[in-house]
């Protein structure tokens, strides 16, 4: 079984780690450690892709010729 990966953006502010999934920039989560942030992002991904959050907005690419 191949592991699925996704990219995320993260930063630290006033002792907290904040981040979001690159494909879903409107949904930010936070944690006290980078490891906890990664776990929160995994949970967020499951919620976003599993239909648990209505009206999810996602980033996509459009090829312009």
TITI-273410 format. One record per residue (C-alpha): residue in one letter; x, y, z. Coordinates in steps of 0.25 Angstrom, whole numbers, plus 2048, in hexadecimal, padded with zeros to 3 digits. Layout:
BEGIN
AXYZ...
//
This chain:
BEGIN
X800800800X80680D7FCX805818806X7FE825802X804832805X800841804X80784E806X804857811X809865815X80D868824X81287382DX81487683BX80E882842X80E886851X812877855X80787184CX80986983FX7FF86D834X7FD866827X7F486281CX7F3858810X7F885E803X7EC8597FCX7E285F807X7E886D80BX7DB872811X7DC86781CX7E786A827X7EA862833X7F486483FX7FB85D849X80685E854X81085684CX81385383EX810844840X803847846X80085183AX803846830X7F983D838X7EF848837X7F184A828X7EF83B826X7E283C82DX7DE848826X7E1841818X7D883581CX7CD83F820X7CE847813X7CF83B80AX7C5833811X7B983C80FX7B984081EX7BA84F81BX7AF855811X7B385E806X7C285B806X7CA8657FDX7D685F7F6X7E28647EEX7E485F7E0X7EC8617D4X7E78667C6X7EF8657BAX7EE8717B1X7F286F7A2
//
